[in-house]
Amino acid sequence: MSPTEVFLLAMLLIFAAPYAVWRLGRTDHWAPLVVVQIVGGILLGPGVLGAAFPAYYATVFTPASIGALNGIAWWAVMMFVWVAGLELDLGEAWRSRRETGTTAALALVTPLVTGSLAALVMLRFPGWRGPAGADWQVVLGIGMACAVTALPILVLFLEKLEILRLPLGRRVLRYASLDDIAIWGVLAAIMLDWERVTRQAGFLAGFALATWAIRRLMPRLPERDRWYVSLVWLAACGFAADWAGLHFMVGAFLSGAVLEARWFDEETTDRFRHFVLLAVMPVYFLSTGLRTQWGMGGTAVFAAAALLLVASVGGKFLGVRIAGRLLGWPKGEATTIGWLLQTKALIMIIFVNVLLDKHIVTNETFTALLLMALASTMLTVPMVSKRIAVYRRTAGEGKVSAGAP
């Protein structure tokens, strides 16, 4: 087959196989399409079907096709992270800063601590730390991966549960928004390279100046032009951050975070996010699956994933329950919010992909964290659907409790 035919065959597999499983298997209640696509990437990668049918893998995923797919995946995930940064509403978070700050801090720090403890247990055994990673980088990276809440996936779930525009949905988004900022701040700290600190300082200074300029320019442009200029801004920030050694994902997030969501029509932003998820993000999911490895043996990787899942879910619940006690939430509300904040897929995968790219963690660590992220995300909708149904009814009656009987 020609390189074009091989590439199109890979695209056919990427889009057709997960959709068939999702639609025919009716998995939407416990595994939305985005989760099935990520699992599909793992199954199509070298760790599962590639190991069982090496001829298939060698035929479809040639170096040329993987190179083309990676290019699409990089741009797809940059656009996705840009939208995540754009959707941060720091103004609303500031207006309710006591409640938002308390909840966001506890929901982040507690699983960060429990995840770091799990990482320390893992580091007692060989094979989890990458060749370029210091122990503190691995511990902080794994701990942060356990603390992550994926804001874009949370938005999709809130839409699915029909509470995105209700008070509970807006509150949960505020908590996740502040945690998203912390995630990229921690990533920048982990990526800090003292040999390139001059470049990184230059990037920050240049970014501050460019931010001032872009914020003055954007309000003066027609909205249609703002979208185009934003993509130019995204590419420039991604390039500059990667050149400075901070990774292009940090630049992509910052490029969206410094813009105002009100400069872009809300409905158009939703359509753009859905288009990226529909048309190009499945390629990123596949490229993620191609990184999964079982070199240490499936038992060790699954055991590590189980340990991380307990640390992640338990830490998140503990932190949210403490916040609920301090703030006097109604009975059951902390449980609902705790489950909603368990959505980790995508942002956590992006976060850990960066650590893998920089050889801070190994492929086995990446695979264990990926399995943990999928499990925690798949638990969210089944665990809260009944509680949210009660909340929607009580919200219609003017009540605020999210607890289920």
Secondary structure as UniProt FT lines:
FT   HELIX           3..25
FT   TURN            28..30
FT   HELIX           33..44
FT   TURN            46..48
FT   HELIX           49..52
FT   HELIX           54..60
FT   HELIX           63..86
FT   HELIX           90..95
FT   HELIX           97..122
FT   TURN            123..124
FT   TURN            126..127
FT   TURN            131..132
FT   HELIX           135..147
FT   HELIX           151..160
FT   TURN            161..162
FT   TURN            164..165
FT   HELIX           167..191
FT   HELIX           194..196
FT   HELIX           197..217
FT   HELIX           218..220
FT   HELIX           223..243
FT   TURN            244..245
FT   HELIX           248..257
FT   HELIX           261..263
FT   HELIX           266..279
FT   HELIX           281..289
FT   TURN            290..291
FT   TURN            295..296
FT   HELIX           298..327
FT   TURN            331..332
FT   HELIX           333..340
FT   TURN            341..342
FT   TURN            345..346
FT   HELIX           347..357
FT   TURN            358..359
FT   HELIX           363..396
FT   TURN            397..398
//
